[in-house]
Amino acid sequence: MSTTQIVSHSIALACLSCLVACADDKQAETVDPDRSVTIMTFNVENLFDNVNDSGKNDETYLSIAAKQNDNHIAKCNTIEVERWRNDCLNLDWSDDIIEFKLSVLAETIKQVEGGADIIAFQEVENERILNRLADEYLAGLGYSAAILIEGQDLRGIDVAFLSKLPLVGEPELHALAFDDFPERGGDTRGVLEATFQLPDGSKLTGFAVHFPAPFHPTEMRIAAYQHLASLRNSLPDEHSVFAAGDFNTTSAENEQTGILERLARPHWVIAHEIALQPGCEHCRGTQYYARDDSWSFLDMILWSPARGENTTWQIRADSTRVMNRTERQVSADGTPERFNGIRRIGVSDHWPLLTSIEPTEKQ
């Protein structure tokens, strides 16, 4: 089946019903390690340590003791948004809060029994904190060292991978160019490319993404989709390819511009549009925007099968789901519960998304 046929098939399935399979129980997901590989994307909402990184605006995520100086206070007072300014001045990003943050992230990831084989992360400050998550809180699950290349985002948030699959070659961070919006470059992340070896020895290339936020012009996300497609098209035919992350495409923007129809579906299968269980109460999206009372799949996994092998890998149709089964993840009104270390609630303002791929013989 060609990529075009697969895309058409996925769209037809998407029209049947709800987009993501959910279940009412709180049991961990199980996968067959001999026949499938699991991929998760997870925006972890400000996973910072409390050490100042030179050249980055990470002053909010310091201990309160480190904030008691005139330089820090003066810099915080330049922040226009009141909530962000207050956090910069008063949030105590203590060792205890970091430990709690890491523990609830690990609890969320462990909804998949044994942890997903590959996790694409967004909003991670550096390798130190991600390796700490892997080594201390996900110990024994088989994750190798963090794959993270520092990007240009001024806050210091980056995209990253953790993987159980062997890494092939060197990862690369592709900067996104927004020539028409040079003043906004400091609030953008690159596309992280890494290639892994699948159980059958074939190659799987992944792109971890965090596209410009919705308050930026749509044209910036259009440019990001176009760049991603060009990266995918430059790969050898025998590579299976996925892109996973926070695409920041709201449901309202997609309805108004058709951005997914024009720029995603011609190149990719959209995992959450395949297959799915009717009547799912938690299928509205991975993120909720209270101001507009709207849900969106800001977080997506895109798939492009290999084009040059007798055996290829495809998404398992019943495998895609929003991972929101821990009580800590869900607020009283059923939306993602933002992390609050002081009140000891929440995990992230995004729910992770999971899918599985499995080998199939080409016809």
Beta strands, then each sheet from edge to edge (+ up, - down):
strand 1: 37-47
strand 2: 118-124
strand 3: 158-163
strand 4: 167-174
strand 5: 191-197
strand 6: 203-210
strand 7: 240-246
strand 8: 269-270
strand 9: 287-289
strand 10: 294-296
strand 11: 299-304
strand 12: 311-315
strand 13: 321-322
strand 14: 353-361
sheet 1: 3+ 2- 1- 14+ 12-
sheet 2: 3+ 2- 1- 14+ 13-
sheet 3: 4+ 5- 6+ 7+ 11- 8+
sheet 4: 9+ 10-
end
